[in-house]
Amino acid sequence: MKKSWIKELSIVAIVLSSIAIIMGIFVMARTAPANSDSEYMDIVKQHYQNFAPPIPQKVEFCGKEIPLDNVFVREALDRELTSIMYNHSTTFLILKRAQRYFPIIEPLLKSQSVPDDIKYLAVAESGLNNVVSPSKAEGFWQFLLPTAKEYGLDTLDGWDERYDLEKSTIAACKYLKQKKEVFSDWALACAAYNSGERSVKTRLNDQGCNNYWDLYTYTETARYVYRIIAYKLIMENPQQYGYYFRQKDTYQPIPTKEIIVDTTINDLYAFAQQVGVKYNHLRFLNPSIRGNKIYNKNNKKLRIYLPQKNGLSWDYLTRDMQNEQMIIE
């Protein structure tokens, strides 16, 4: 009985394997021919979860076309696209955060006469998150403390304007515009943001080079501008790179009001109660606060944000959205 049972089971396994092989051949036969980009994308959407990131025929950064006909340029961009595209959780969070923070960043870039594409530099630096790097660069724009002070960002005991999105964005604009004047090129200005003006200038001179795309430099800087451009391509066309979500899934701007404080705050827990806001909401809306006290001995005017009435209700923030509204190209 036992041998008969094993024999029958083996026959069933062989039959099922044969069916699987036949079905695989059938699918391959159907999906193999792809005579155009549109046919390729149709096949991808129907049959595959993993696919090579599409690279447009023309890609511009800060108003200038990048040389995609250069094999090294094309492959460097493809590397960053692939890396970001398949870093799903991080990329999804960035796409969601962008709906909250880009409306703040974009008008500031415009007011400073800086190309809109520079907003993707902040994405590449921090993922639109207040983070601290191993080298102690901090905030969305990842300023080191000496550079922050040089470009007008103040720090107090318990207060750090590297975390003020508006002020740090303006400081980043000032830095980049200065480097643009030095190099006459936004891509090289961005490279200098990553590795410093001296480093970029030295390597350009040593190599007799005048552009980012032909520059041989540190791996981090060599990948840096391509990473910025890759974020631009994916965030401008998320569905083309496999990201589908609804407007209501994103993080919406939080309506706030502001107050000005020009004295030391010895107890921020008590201060939160005094202004009628939860302490964790106070800290979330004011990442410049870096402790439970702010020592303001020179009476600097500090701008502190508080939520408007109902401003932290999810239903309030998404009240005008259709549930199934899709973010599309």
N, C-alpha and C positions, 0 to 999 in steps of 0.2 A: 504493500500500500504506500509506503513512504517513497519508494523509488518512482512509482507511478505518479504520485503527486508532484514530485520534483520535476519529472519529465514534462507534465502538463504545464507547470509554471514556466519552464524554459521555453516551451513553444509559444506561450502567450507573450513572453518578453521579446522573443525574436520577431513576432508579428507586430508588436507595438513599435519596436525599433525601426522596422521596415517602413511602417506608416510615417514615422517622424522624419526619416530620411527623404521619403517621397515628397512630403509636405515642404521640407526645407528646400529641395530642388525646385519645387513649384514656386515658392516665394522668391528664390534667387532668380528664377527665370523671369518672373514678373517685374522684379525691381532692378535688374541689371541694367537695362537700357535707360539712359537718362540723357536726352539730346539737348536739353536746355536747363538753365538755372531754375526756372519755375518748375519743371518736371522733377528736378532733383529735390527741391524743397517739398514738393507734394509727396514724394517717396519717403523722405525723411520723417515728415509728420505722420505718415501712415504706419511705418514699419520700424523706425529706429528711435531709440532713446539717446544715442550718442552719435554725433555727427561733427564733421569739421566745420569750424566757424566760417561763415561766408565773409569774404573781404570785398568791399565795393570796388568797382573799377577806378573810382576817384575818391580820394580821402584828403580832406583839408584840415589843417590845424591852425587856428588863429588867422584864417584867411589866406593861408598859403598851402598849395598842394604839396603833399609829400611824395617822394620819388618811388612809387610802388614798383616801377619797372626794374629797380635795383633789387636783386635777389636777396641780398642781406637785409635790406629794409623790409621787404615783404615777409621774410621768415621771422624777423624780430617782432613785427607786429602780430603775426600769427601766433607766436609763442605766448604773448601777453593775452591775446584774445582767448586762446585755449585755456590758459591758466585761470583767468577770471570767469570765463563762461562755465567752467566745471567746478568752480568753488561756490557751489549752489547756495548754501546758507548765508555766507557772507554777502554774496552779490544780491540775493533777495532782500536782505536787510538794508543794503545801500539803496536799492531801488525804492524801498519804502521810505527811508529817511529823506531821500531827495525831495519828496513832495512837501516836507516840512521846512527844509533848510534852503533849498534853491530859491524860493521866493524872497528870502532875506539876502542871499548872496548876489543874485543876478542884478538887482538895481544898484547895488553898491559897486559892482564891477563897471556897470555902465556909467555911473557918476564919476568914476575915476579914469574913464577912457581906456579901460582894459578889456580885451576881447572876452566874450562870453565863454569861450572854450576853457578859460583859466579856472572856471569852477570845478572842472574835472581834476585839476591839480590837487584841490582839497580832498577830493575823493581818493586819489592815489596816495595822499599823505596819511589820511586818518580814517578813511571809510565813513566820513561825515560823523565822526564820533570823537568825544574828548578823551584822547589817549595820551599816554606818556611813553616815549620811545626809550630804548636802552641808553641813549645818549642824553636823556632828559629834555628832549624837545617835547613841547606840550601843546594841547589844544587841537582844533580842527586843522590849523595851518602849520602846526608842528614847529613853533618858534623855540629856539634856544634862548635862554634868559638874556645874554648880552645883546643878541640881535633884536630881541623884543624891545629892550630899553632903547636901543639905537633908533628904532622906528616908532617910538612913542607909546609903547604899551607899559603902563605902570604896574608895579607890584607893591603891595603892602603886606604886613603880617596878617595872613588870613584872607588875602584878596589878590588875584592874579588876572590881569586883563588879557593874557594869552587865551583865556577861556571865554572872553567876550566876543561873540561871533561877529558883530558889526565892527568893532574896533580892530580885531585881528584881521578881518578881511581887508580893511582899508590899509593896514600895515603891510599885508602881503602885496597889495597893489602897488604901494610905494616902492617896495623892494624890487618887484618884477619890472616896474617901469624904469627904475634906475639901471637894472641889468640890461633891459632892452636898449637903452641908450648906449651902453657899452658895446654890445654885440650886434646891434641892428637886426635882431632876430629873436622872436618869441621862444622858439624851441631851445636856443642856446641860453636864453634868460631862465627858462625852466630848469635846464641842466645846472645852471649856476645856483638856483634855489636848492638843488639837491646836494651839490658837492662844493659850492663856493665859487666865487668869481675867479680867484687866483688859480684854482685847479683847472678850470675850463680854459682860461686864457693861456696858461702854460702849455697845456696839451695842444691847443690849436696852433700855437707858435711852433712847438717842437715838430709837429706833423705837417706844417704848411697847409693846414686845413682851414676852411672858412664856414663850415656848416656842421650841424649836429649829425646828419645822416652819414657822413664819412668819418666821423670822429671815433678814434679808438680810445676808450677810457675805462674807468672802473666798472665792474659788472653792474653795480647798482645804478650808476648814472647812465650806463649804456642802455639799460632797460627802462629807465625812468619815463622818458617822454613817450615811448611806445605804450607804456602802461596807462598814461594819461589818455592817449588817443584811443586805446582799447576800451577804456571806460566810457569815453564819449560815444563810440560806435554802439556799444551794448545798451547804454542808457537812453540813447536816442531812438533805438529800434529794438526794444527788449524781446518782442515776439520772434524776431528774426533769429535770435540766439537762444530761443527755447524758454523764455520767461513769460508766463501768462498770469495775470492777476487783475483784480478789479480795483476800481478807484477806492472803494471803501476798505480795501485791504491795506492801503498805504497809511503812513503817519501824517496826519494833517497838522497845519500850523495851529498853535494854541493861542487864542486871543489873550493878550495881556494888557495890563496897565502898568505904569512905572511911577516910582516915587524916588526922590533924591534924598540921600542921607549924607551929611557932611560931618558926622561925629564918629567917635569910636563906639562900636557895639560890643559890649562886654559879654553879652549872653544872647546868642542868636536863637536859642530855644524860646526864651522869653520874648524876643523880638517877633518871632513868628506868631506867637499867641497875640501879641499886641496889635499886629496888623491883620489878624484874622485869617491866617493861612497855615496849612499843615507844614511842619518843618521839612518833610521830604519833598513837598511841592516847591517850597522856597529854594531848596538846594538844586532841584532839577531845573528850574527856570533861571537860576543864577549860578551857573557853573564857575563863575569867577570867585565865588566864595570857596575858600579852601580850608576852612576849619570851623569851629563853633564860636569864634570871636573874630572881629575885624578891628585892628589897631590903626586908627586914622588920625595920627597925631598932628598932621598938617591940614586937617579939615578939607581934604579933597572931596569934591562932589561925586558921590558914587550913585550910579543908576541901578536901582533894584527893581526887578520885574515881579509883579504879582498877577495871579490869574484873574481874569474877569469873571463875573458871575456865570456859573455853569460852564466855564471855560475848559474844565477838565473832564467833562462828561463826554463819553464816546458818542452817545446818541446826539449830543449837541454839535459835536464836530462834524458828524457825517449826516446831519439832518437833511441836506439838500442833494444827497447822492442817490442814484438808483442802485439797488442792491446788485444788479448784474452788469453794471457798467464796466466795460473792459478797458484797461490801458492798452492801446494799440499803437501802431507806428505813427 
